[in-house]
Amino acid sequence: MNLLLAEDDALLADALCEQMRASGFTVEHAPNGAVAQYLLAKQAFDVVVLDLGLPMVDGLQVLRQLRQHDASLPVLILTALDSLEDRVAGLNAGADDYLTKPFDFPELEARLRALMRRSRAIKAGHELGQLSLQRETRSAEVRGEMLELSPREFDLLDLLLTHQGRVITKEQINQVWSGERGADTVGGNNAVEVYIHRLRRKLEGAQVAIRTVRGLGYLLELERP
């Protein structure tokens, strides 16, 4: 459970980092909005705790920029701003929950775990951008139109979508393929590259991209504007 805490109050941040780590979270701390933006661009997180009154770049701006390329990362706003207008602005900017200071840590932890459960449920439904996949029927759609996928293409897409935003190695792909039944075959050592190329063409218009991470493997992510 990788968590980003964007909080400029050093005493509160230290206390929250200690409590969250004791509760099983891996925590990265951003003391201002610029650092928060940098970390969000460079690392994968499971949930974000975001203060609105951040220096350099305010929390709403951080949130709006995040939502331009990641619509699913759970974000909880933790702030002293408690007016109705502030709550509405935060939720309209893309926050999933809103908690005001002062607060009790057990409530914060419970809200974070609820957000992550909801996020896992959404991901289990296998949706990203304009792409949706159903394991039960072994089918996938882009903008409501069914994709024609071979067994290997489906298994590869399922693997990438299940681990969206994380690198999948060729070894992992071959392990999935080694357990399949009745799949089509491709000869030679470039089978993975062949199927990646095929999927990229079929996913045009889905607002997702398969990115090659040189020397490591591939990852599926939202297409950047």
C-alpha positions in Angstrom: 0.0 0.0 0.0 2.0 2.9 -1.4 0.7 6.2 -0.1 1.7 9.8 -1.0 1.2 12.4 1.8 1.2 16.0 0.6 1.3 18.1 3.7 3.3 21.2 4.6 2.9 21.1 8.4 6.1 19.3 9.4 4.9 18.2 12.8 1.6 16.8 11.5 3.4 15.1 8.5 5.9 13.4 10.8 3.2 12.1 13.0 1.1 10.9 10.1 4.0 9.2 8.4 4.9 7.3 11.6 1.3 6.2 12.2 0.7 5.2 8.6 3.9 3.2 8.4 2.9 1.4 11.7 -0.4 0.6 9.9 1.3 -1.1 7.0 1.6 1.8 4.5 4.7 2.7 2.5 4.7 6.5 2.7 6.3 9.2 0.6 6.0 12.8 1.9 5.7 15.9 -0.2 6.1 19.1 1.8 4.8 21.3 -1.1 2.7 21.0 -4.2 5.7 21.0 -6.6 7.2 18.0 -4.9 3.8 16.3 -4.9 3.5 16.8 -8.7 7.0 15.4 -9.2 6.4 12.3 -7.1 3.0 11.7 -8.8 4.7 11.8 -12.2 7.6 9.5 -11.3 6.1 6.9 -9.0 3.0 4.7 -8.7 0.8 5.2 -5.7 -2.2 3.3 -4.3 -3.7 6.3 -2.6 -3.0 10.0 -2.0 -3.6 12.2 1.1 -3.6 15.8 -0.1 -3.7 19.1 1.8 -5.2 22.0 -0.1 -3.1 24.8 1.4 0.2 23.6 0.0 3.0 26.1 -0.8 4.4 26.7 -4.3 1.5 24.8 -6.0 -1.8 24.6 -4.1 -3.6 21.3 -3.6 -6.4 21.9 -6.1 -4.0 22.6 -8.8 -2.1 19.4 -8.0 -5.4 17.4 -8.1 -6.6 18.9 -11.4 -3.3 18.1 -13.0 -3.4 14.6 -11.7 -6.8 14.0 -13.1 -5.7 15.0 -16.5 -3.8 11.7 -16.8 -5.0 9.5 -14.0 -8.7 9.3 -13.3 -8.6 6.4 -11.0 -6.0 7.0 -8.3 -7.9 7.5 -5.0 -7.4 11.0 -3.5 -8.4 12.0 0.0 -8.3 15.7 0.8 -7.1 16.5 4.3 -7.4 20.2 5.1 -8.5 22.8 7.6 -10.8 24.4 5.0 -14.2 23.2 6.1 -16.7 25.4 4.3 -19.3 24.0 1.9 -17.7 25.9 -1.0 -14.3 24.3 -0.2 -15.8 20.8 0.0 -17.6 21.3 -3.3 -14.5 22.7 -5.0 -12.4 19.8 -3.8 -14.8 17.1 -4.9 -15.5 18.8 -8.2 -11.7 18.9 -8.8 -11.6 15.1 -8.6 -11.2 14.2 -4.9 -12.7 10.9 -3.8 -13.1 11.9 -0.1 -12.8 15.0 2.0 -11.8 15.1 5.7 -11.2 18.3 7.7 -8.7 19.0 10.5 -8.7 18.3 13.4 -9.4 14.6 12.8 -8.9 11.3 14.5 -6.3 9.0 12.9 -8.5 5.8 13.0 -11.1 7.6 10.9 -8.5 8.7 8.4 -7.1 5.2 8.1 -10.6 3.7 7.8 -11.4 6.2 5.0 -8.2 5.4 3.2 -8.8 1.6 3.3 -12.4 2.1 2.0 -11.0 4.2 -0.9 -8.5 1.4 -1.8 -11.2 -1.3 -1.6 -13.3 0.7 -4.0 -10.3 1.3 -6.3 -9.5 -2.4 -6.3 -13.1 -3.3 -7.1 -13.1 -0.8 -10.1 -9.8 -2.3 -11.3 -11.2 -5.8 -11.0 -13.8 -4.7 -13.5 -10.9 -4.1 -15.9 -11.6 -0.7 -17.2 -9.1 2.0 -18.3 -9.8 4.9 -20.6 -12.2 3.7 -23.3 -11.1 0.1 -22.8 -13.1 -2.5 -20.9 -12.4 -6.2 -20.4 -14.6 -9.1 -19.1 -12.8 -12.2 -17.9 -16.1 -14.3 -17.7 -16.7 -13.9 -21.5 -13.1 -13.4 -22.4 -14.0 -10.3 -24.4 -12.9 -6.7 -24.6 -14.4 -3.6 -26.0 -13.2 -0.1 -27.1 -15.9 2.6 -27.0 -18.5 -0.2 -26.9 -17.2 -2.0 -30.0 -16.0 -5.6 -29.5 -12.3 -6.3 -30.2 -11.3 -9.3 -32.1 -8.6 -10.9 -30.0 -6.8 -14.2 -30.2 -6.4 -16.2 -27.0 -2.8 -14.9 -26.6 -3.8 -11.4 -27.3 -6.6 -11.6 -24.7 -4.3 -13.1 -22.1 -1.7 -10.4 -22.7 -4.2 -7.6 -22.5 -5.7 -9.1 -19.3 -2.2 -9.2 -17.8 -1.3 -5.6 -18.7 -4.7 -4.3 -17.6 -4.6 -6.1 -14.3 -1.2 -4.6 -13.5 -1.9 -1.2 -15.2 0.8 1.4 -14.5 3.3 -1.3 -13.5 6.0 -3.0 -15.7 5.3 -6.5 -16.9 8.3 -8.5 -18.1 8.6 -10.8 -21.0 9.1 -13.6 -18.5 5.7 -12.9 -16.9 4.0 -12.8 -20.2 5.5 -16.2 -21.3 4.5 -17.7 -17.9 0.9 -16.7 -18.6 1.1 -18.1 -22.2 2.6 -21.3 -21.0 -0.5 -22.2 -19.1 -3.0 -21.5 -21.8 -5.0 -24.1 -23.8 -5.8 -23.9 -27.4 -3.9 -20.7 -28.0 -2.6 -19.7 -31.4 1.2 -19.8 -31.7 3.9 -17.6 -33.1 7.4 -19.0 -33.8 10.7 -17.4 -33.0 12.0 -15.3 -30.1 10.0 -12.2 -31.0 6.6 -13.5 -30.1 6.0 -10.9 -27.4 7.0 -8.0 -29.6 4.6 -9.3 -32.3 1.6 -9.5 -30.0 2.5 -6.1 -28.4 2.4 -4.6 -31.9 -0.9 -6.2 -32.7 -2.5 -5.0 -29.4 -1.2 -1.4 -30.0 -3.0 -1.3 -33.3 -6.2 -2.8 -31.9 -6.2 -0.3 -29.0 -6.2 2.8 -31.2 -8.9 5.1 -29.9 -9.0 3.5 -26.5 -7.1 6.4 -24.8 -4.6 3.9 -23.4 -1.0 3.2 -24.5 1.3 0.2 -24.1 4.7 1.7 -23.2 8.0 -0.1 -23.7 10.3 0.3 -20.7 13.7 -0.5 -22.3 15.4 -3.4 -20.7 12.5 -4.2 -18.4 9.2 -4.9 -20.3 5.9 -3.2 -20.9 3.2 -1.3 -19.1 -0.3 -0.2 -19.9 -1.3 3.4 -18.9 -3.7 6.1 -19.9 -2.6 7.9 -23.0 -1.1 11.3 -22.2 -2.6 14.3 -23.9 
